[in-house]
């Protein structure tokens, strides 16, 4: 049972990395770094699990259960999240825009006042 949980956790981590790759500009460096990080995390998690549950032995049924849970999660929830990542991103951007609009409005008004004062100072200096 715990091997299914570990497979689901690894699937969740990989889904987050895949969504991050979808939302960011395409880059081979990002792909390599995220895959290396995922591989290191998966290896560490499998090693610790093998030490804790199977007395340090790698069992085939454990790896098969992890792979099954990983694929099940990634091919269902993962594909759905990857396809809807742009919608989620646009909703998030709209939400941030609504939250920050009073501050942006205040800063724009402050900037307008500052530019008016600077123009007035420049006009007065040209007259003198």
PyMOL commands that set and color helices and strands:
alter all, ss='L'
color gray80, all
select helices_A, chain A and resi 2-23+28-53+60-83+85-127
alter helices_A, ss='H'
color red, helices_A
deselect
rebuild
show_as cartoon
